[in-house]
Amino acid sequence: DVKVTQSSRYLVKRTGEKVFLECVQDMDHENMFWYRQDPGLGLRLIYFSYDVKMKEKGDIPEGYSVSREKKERFSLILESASTNQTSMYLCAGWDRRTDTQYFGPGTRLTVL
Amino acid sequence: KQEVTQIPAALSVPEGENLVLNCSFTDSAIYNLQWFRQDPGKGLTSLLLIQSSQREQTSGRLNASLDKSSGRSTLYIAASQPGDSATYLCAVNGNQFYFGTGTSLTVIP
């Protein structure tokens, strides 16, 4: 079975802190995504990566950066956390063979 | 930009009823459409994927249809059960993935 894992289910941080959200997939596929999910707004794409060391901005990249040093790991970085970044963060991988996205369990981030 | 709409936002039905969830999208230039289920506080679980060349896909009690020309997809759930209670999201794959905001389904025992 395909598996996408995220380092934390719940995270509480202070305003101004640097925050790392980690995502690991075992699919050996290139494409990985970071979304945030907010009530009434649905899932919005922050960044995606189609290969190691490659990254592309999504619809809402401001305040975020990403790192993809190894194929299986895609990290989302909040350089200086702010309260409006309180959200559910979802990582996904894309299986090219089946065109299917597979999601991790999500990280609920609260910024105080 | 692609816009994906799911109506209704919430639905409550008695156990055993058949039901239909709707998804509409504005740009018919898509590769495929995927239906997901999301339980509270959890990630998304893939249910069905329909390629743009297909009309429908079935998995157990679930059947998804796609009418690309009219920009619509439906998810049919037969003989609903309380365990089907969750939020159901559709996502279209064009040059990137676009998600609807979901339909929250409650199946009452």
Contacts between the chains, C-beta under 8 A, distances in Angstrom:
chain1	res1	chain2	res2	distance
A	4	B	43	7.8
A	33	B	97	7.3
A	35	B	99	7.9
A	40	B	101	6.5
A	41	B	101	7.1
A	42	B	4	7.9
A	42	B	89	7.5
A	42	B	99	4.9
A	42	B	100	6.3
A	42	B	101	4.1
A	42	B	102	6.9
A	43	B	89	7.5
A	43	B	91	7.8
A	43	B	99	4.2
A	45	B	96	6.3
A	45	B	97	7.0
A	48	B	96	7.5
A	58	B	96	7.2
A	90	B	43	5.9
A	90	B	44	7.0
A	92	B	44	7.7
A	98	B	49	7.1
A	99	B	31	6.9
A	99	B	32	5.3
A	99	B	34	8.0
A	99	B	49	6.1
A	99	B	51	7.1
A	99	B	93	6.9
A	100	B	34	6.7
A	100	B	46	5.5
A	100	B	49	5.5
A	101	B	34	6.5
A	101	B	44	7.8
A	101	B	46	6.8
A	101	B	91	7.2
A	101	B	97	6.6
A	102	B	46	6.6
A	103	B	36	7.7
A	103	B	43	4.1
A	103	B	44	4.2
A	103	B	45	7.4
A	103	B	46	8.0
A	104	B	43	5.4
A	105	B	42	5.9
A	105	B	43	4.5
A	106	B	41	7.3
A	106	B	42	6.5
A	106	B	43	4.7
A	108	B	41	6.9
